[in-house]
Amino acid sequence: QAEYHAGLQKALLAGNKVLASGGTAIDAVKAAINEMELNPIFNAGRGAVFTNEGKNELDSSIMDGKTLMAGAVAGVTNIKHPINCADIVRTKSPHGAETVDPKWFLTQNRYDQLKKAQEKEQVILDHDGATKKKTANAELYIDPLMYDYKYGTVGAVALDKDGNLAAGTSTGGMTNKRYGRIGDSPVIGAGTYANNKSVAVSATGSGEKFIRTSAAFNVHSRYTHLGENVQKAGDAVIKEIGDIKGTGGMIILDAKGNFAFPMNSGGMHRGMIDSKGVPMTAMFGDEQLRHFKAK
């Protein structure tokens, strides 16, 4: 748990450093996600899970709330920072990004998870096993290697000094996923959405269910057309996802600085940084944000 709190704090501080120096919300989102893409405990970048074919396929998207410009990549195998590549797509297509040998993404823990999943011929979602209720994949969590709800998609939302919002999401997908499968992370309006008139949203969980409910854009619509605040809009969308047996959560921020972390999973690693630059984090569903001092 200490590693996750430390990883979240590092990401929050990286994003805040950009904002504190007058940088844009887009650059803050990238800075925060870059830190998590380099950290093998998160299912993004270096910590990406393996596909059925034993590869790491990475998905990411980013959106600028001021211009509504967005970019996304899916199934990339040698891009060191998928979120940066998504931003290059947003601004400069055709594009180029820093590449690495695919072996750079190989971490033993993730590979062991693939072997376990292949034994059962199951795919593993970020949040499977997160609750005490039995799920279709419950037998996979007898082994600690398979208790994988902690290793979720990463995302960030930010509001800069000019009142601009931005959102970004990055993921390695599902362990043992078949070729060509993508979830909501690279889909604008499902896993990522930002609009200065409303909210910035990044989602994690059962990707197909977030796509079917247009989850991120749905929050924007409820906020804009129904006048719901970030918590109420987020809770309503998560309920829609739950109604079709989806699990997960979202991070939501509006242009006034209000934020919410709606979820129906047992937990979601999350955090925010306060006006004094102190990172506040939490892991479990009923846990309050607080500052964890590094040991």
C-alpha positions as CSV (number, residue, x, y, z in Angstrom):
1,Q,0.0,0.0,0.0
2,A,2.9,2.4,0.8
3,E,4.2,1.9,-2.8
4,Y,0.9,3.0,-4.2
5,H,0.5,6.0,-2.0
6,A,4.1,7.0,-2.9
7,G,3.4,6.5,-6.6
8,L,0.3,8.6,-6.5
9,Q,2.0,11.3,-4.6
10,K,4.8,11.5,-7.1
11,A,2.4,11.8,-9.9
12,L,0.4,14.5,-8.1
13,L,3.5,16.5,-7.4
14,A,4.7,16.2,-11.0
15,G,1.4,17.6,-12.3
16,N,1.3,20.3,-9.6
17,K,4.8,21.4,-10.5
18,V,3.6,22.3,-14.0
19,L,0.6,24.2,-12.8
20,A,2.5,26.1,-10.1
21,S,4.9,27.3,-12.7
22,G,2.1,28.6,-14.9
23,G,1.9,25.6,-17.2
24,T,-1.2,24.3,-18.9
25,A,-3.7,21.8,-17.8
26,I,-2.7,19.6,-20.7
27,D,0.9,19.6,-19.7
28,A,0.0,18.9,-16.1
29,V,-2.0,15.9,-17.1
30,K,0.8,14.5,-19.2
31,A,3.4,15.1,-16.4
32,A,1.3,13.2,-13.9
33,I,0.5,10.3,-16.2
34,N,4.2,10.1,-17.3
35,E,5.1,9.3,-13.7
36,M,2.6,6.5,-13.6
37,E,3.6,5.2,-17.0
38,L,7.2,4.8,-15.7
39,N,6.1,3.1,-12.5
40,P,5.6,-0.7,-12.9
41,I,3.0,-1.0,-10.2
42,F,0.4,0.7,-12.4
43,N,-1.2,-0.9,-15.4
44,A,0.1,1.7,-17.9
45,G,3.4,2.1,-19.8
46,R,6.1,0.1,-18.0
47,G,3.6,-1.8,-15.8
48,A,1.3,-2.8,-18.6
49,V,-0.3,-6.2,-18.4
50,F,0.2,-8.9,-21.1
51,T,-2.1,-9.9,-23.9
52,N,-2.9,-13.5,-24.8
53,E,-0.1,-13.5,-27.3
54,G,2.4,-12.3,-24.6
55,K,2.7,-8.7,-25.8
56,N,2.1,-5.4,-24.1
57,E,-0.5,-3.3,-26.1
58,L,-1.0,0.2,-24.8
59,D,-4.0,2.5,-25.2
60,S,-4.2,6.2,-24.3
61,S,-6.2,9.4,-24.9
62,I,-6.1,13.1,-24.0
63,M,-8.4,16.0,-24.4
64,D,-8.1,19.8,-24.1
65,G,-11.2,21.3,-22.5
66,K,-10.6,24.7,-24.1
67,T,-10.5,23.7,-27.7
68,L,-12.1,20.3,-27.5
69,M,-9.2,18.9,-29.5
70,A,-8.4,15.3,-28.6
71,G,-6.0,12.6,-29.5
72,A,-5.8,8.9,-28.9
73,V,-3.7,5.8,-29.7
74,A,-4.6,2.1,-29.3
75,G,-2.6,-1.1,-29.4
76,V,0.8,0.5,-29.5
77,T,3.7,-1.8,-28.5
78,N,6.8,0.3,-28.5
79,I,5.8,3.8,-27.4
80,K,7.4,4.7,-24.1
81,H,4.8,7.2,-23.1
82,P,1.4,6.5,-24.8
83,I,-0.1,9.7,-23.3
84,N,2.5,11.8,-25.0
85,C,1.9,10.0,-28.3
86,A,-1.9,10.6,-27.9
87,D,-1.1,14.3,-27.5
88,I,1.1,14.3,-30.5
89,V,-1.8,12.8,-32.4
90,R,-4.0,15.7,-31.0
91,T,-1.6,18.4,-32.2
92,K,0.7,17.1,-35.0
93,S,-0.6,14.1,-36.9
94,P,1.2,12.5,-38.7
95,H,3.3,11.9,-35.6
96,G,6.4,10.5,-34.0
97,A,7.1,9.6,-30.4
98,E,9.9,8.2,-28.3
99,T,10.0,4.4,-28.9
100,V,11.6,1.6,-27.0
101,D,12.2,-2.1,-27.6
102,P,9.0,-4.0,-26.6
103,K,11.1,-5.9,-24.1
104,W,11.2,-2.7,-22.0
105,F,7.7,-3.4,-20.9
106,L,8.4,-6.9,-19.7
107,T,8.0,-7.1,-15.9
108,Q,8.0,-10.5,-14.2
109,N,4.9,-9.9,-12.1
110,R,2.8,-9.0,-15.1
111,Y,4.1,-12.0,-17.1
112,D,3.3,-14.4,-14.2
113,Q,-0.2,-12.9,-14.2
114,L,-0.6,-13.8,-17.8
115,K,0.5,-17.4,-17.3
116,K,-2.0,-17.7,-14.5
117,A,-4.8,-16.3,-16.5
118,Q,-4.0,-18.5,-19.5
119,E,-4.3,-21.5,-17.2
120,K,-7.9,-20.5,-16.6
121,E,-8.5,-19.1,-20.0
122,Q,-9.9,-15.9,-18.5
123,V,-9.4,-12.2,-19.1
124,I,-8.7,-10.1,-16.0
125,L,-10.2,-6.7,-15.5
126,D,-8.6,-3.9,-13.5
127,H,-11.2,-4.3,-10.8
128,D,-12.0,-8.0,-10.7
129,G,-11.8,-9.2,-7.2
130,A,-12.2,-5.7,-5.7
131,T,-15.3,-6.6,-3.7
132,K,-16.2,-9.4,-1.3
133,K,-18.9,-10.6,-3.6
134,K,-18.1,-13.6,-5.8
135,T,-17.6,-12.8,-9.5
136,A,-17.2,-14.9,-12.6
137,N,-13.4,-14.8,-12.1
138,A,-13.4,-15.3,-8.4
139,E,-11.3,-18.4,-8.4
140,L,-8.5,-16.5,-9.9
141,Y,-8.0,-14.5,-6.7
142,I,-7.1,-17.4,-4.5
143,D,-3.6,-16.8,-5.8
144,P,-2.2,-13.3,-4.7
145,L,-0.8,-12.9,-8.2
146,M,-4.3,-12.8,-9.6
147,Y,-5.7,-10.3,-7.0
148,D,-5.2,-7.7,-9.7
149,Y,-7.9,-5.1,-8.9
150,K,-5.1,-2.8,-7.6
151,Y,-3.3,-2.6,-11.0
152,G,-5.7,-0.3,-12.9
153,T,-5.7,2.1,-15.7
154,V,-4.2,5.5,-14.8
155,G,-5.6,8.9,-15.5
156,A,-5.4,12.6,-14.5
157,V,-7.6,15.7,-14.7
158,A,-6.4,19.2,-14.2
159,L,-7.5,22.8,-14.0
160,D,-4.9,25.5,-14.8
161,K,-4.6,29.2,-13.9
162,D,-6.4,30.3,-17.0
163,G,-9.5,28.2,-16.1
164,N,-8.8,25.5,-18.7
165,L,-9.6,21.8,-18.0
166,A,-7.8,18.8,-19.4
167,A,-8.1,15.0,-19.0
168,G,-6.0,12.1,-20.0
169,T,-6.1,8.3,-19.6
170,S,-3.5,5.5,-20.2
171,T,-3.7,1.8,-19.8
172,G,-2.3,-1.6,-20.6
173,G,-5.8,-3.1,-20.9
174,M,-6.7,-6.5,-19.6
175,T,-4.4,-9.4,-18.8
176,N,-4.9,-12.2,-21.4
177,K,-6.9,-10.0,-23.7
178,R,-7.2,-11.1,-27.4
179,Y,-5.6,-9.2,-30.2
180,G,-7.3,-6.0,-31.3
181,R,-9.3,-5.5,-28.1
182,I,-9.5,-2.0,-26.7
183,G,-11.5,-0.7,-23.9
184,D,-12.7,2.8,-23.0
185,S,-9.3,4.4,-22.3
186,P,-8.6,5.5,-25.9
187,V,-12.2,6.3,-26.7
188,I,-13.1,10.0,-26.3
189,G,-16.4,10.4,-24.5
190,A,-16.1,7.0,-22.9
191,G,-12.9,6.9,-20.9
192,T,-11.8,10.5,-21.4
193,Y,-13.6,13.8,-21.8
194,A,-12.8,17.5,-21.1
195,N,-14.8,20.6,-21.7
196,N,-14.2,24.0,-20.1
197,K,-18.0,24.5,-19.9
198,S,-18.4,21.5,-17.7
199,V,-16.0,18.9,-16.5
200,A,-12.8,16.9,-17.1
201,V,-13.2,13.1,-16.6
202,S,-11.0,10.0,-16.7
203,A,-12.4,6.6,-16.1
204,T,-11.2,3.1,-15.2
205,G,-13.0,-0.2,-15.0
206,S,-15.0,-2.5,-17.3
207,G,-14.1,-0.8,-20.5
208,E,-16.9,-2.2,-22.7
209,K,-19.5,-1.0,-20.2
210,F,-18.1,2.5,-20.0
211,I,-18.2,2.6,-23.8
212,R,-21.8,1.5,-23.9
213,T,-22.8,4.2,-21.5
214,S,-20.6,6.9,-23.1
215,A,-19.5,7.4,-19.5
216,A,-17.3,10.4,-19.6
217,F,-19.5,12.4,-22.0
218,N,-22.5,11.3,-20.0
219,V,-21.1,13.1,-16.9
220,H,-20.7,16.2,-19.0
221,S,-24.2,16.0,-20.3
222,R,-25.8,15.5,-16.8
223,Y,-23.7,18.4,-15.5
224,T,-24.6,20.7,-18.4
225,H,-28.2,19.8,-19.1
226,L,-29.5,18.6,-15.7
227,G,-27.5,21.0,-13.6
228,E,-26.1,18.1,-11.5
229,N,-22.9,18.7,-9.6
230,V,-19.8,16.5,-10.1
231,Q,-20.7,14.0,-7.4
232,K,-24.3,13.6,-8.4
233,A,-23.6,13.3,-12.1
234,G,-20.8,10.8,-11.5
235,D,-22.8,8.7,-9.2
236,A,-25.7,8.5,-11.7
237,V,-23.4,7.4,-14.5
238,I,-21.7,4.8,-12.3
239,K,-25.2,3.5,-11.5
240,E,-25.9,3.1,-15.2
241,I,-22.7,1.2,-15.6
242,G,-23.6,-1.0,-12.6
243,D,-27.0,-1.7,-14.0
244,I,-25.4,-3.5,-16.9
245,K,-23.0,-5.3,-14.6
246,G,-20.0,-3.1,-15.1
247,T,-17.6,-2.0,-12.3
248,G,-15.1,0.8,-11.9
249,G,-14.8,4.5,-11.2
250,M,-14.0,7.9,-12.4
251,I,-12.1,11.0,-11.4
252,I,-14.1,14.2,-12.2
253,L,-13.1,17.9,-11.9
254,D,-15.1,20.9,-12.9
255,A,-14.0,24.4,-13.9
256,K,-14.8,25.7,-10.4
257,G,-12.3,23.2,-8.8
258,N,-15.0,20.8,-7.5
259,F,-14.0,17.2,-7.7
260,A,-15.5,13.7,-7.2
261,F,-14.4,10.1,-7.3
262,P,-17.5,8.0,-7.9
263,M,-17.1,4.3,-8.0
264,N,-18.9,1.0,-7.5
265,S,-15.7,-1.1,-7.0
266,G,-14.2,-2.0,-3.7
267,G,-11.5,0.6,-4.2
268,M,-9.8,3.0,-6.6
269,H,-6.4,4.5,-6.1
270,R,-7.0,8.2,-6.3
271,G,-5.6,11.5,-5.1
272,M,-5.7,15.3,-5.3
273,I,-3.2,18.0,-4.4
274,D,-4.4,20.9,-2.2
275,S,-3.7,24.6,-2.5
276,K,-0.5,24.3,-0.4
277,G,0.9,21.6,-2.7
278,V,0.3,18.7,-0.3
279,P,-0.7,15.5,-2.1
280,M,-3.7,13.7,-0.6
281,T,-4.4,10.0,-1.5
282,A,-6.7,7.1,-0.8
283,M,-7.2,3.5,-2.0
284,F,-10.3,1.9,-0.6
285,G,-13.9,2.9,-1.4
286,D,-14.8,4.2,2.0
287,E,-11.4,5.8,2.7
288,Q,-11.0,9.5,3.1
289,L,-8.2,11.4,1.3
290,R,-5.2,12.1,3.5
291,H,-1.5,12.8,3.3
292,F,0.7,9.7,3.7
293,K,4.2,10.5,4.9
294,A,6.9,8.6,3.1
295,K,8.8,6.2,5.4
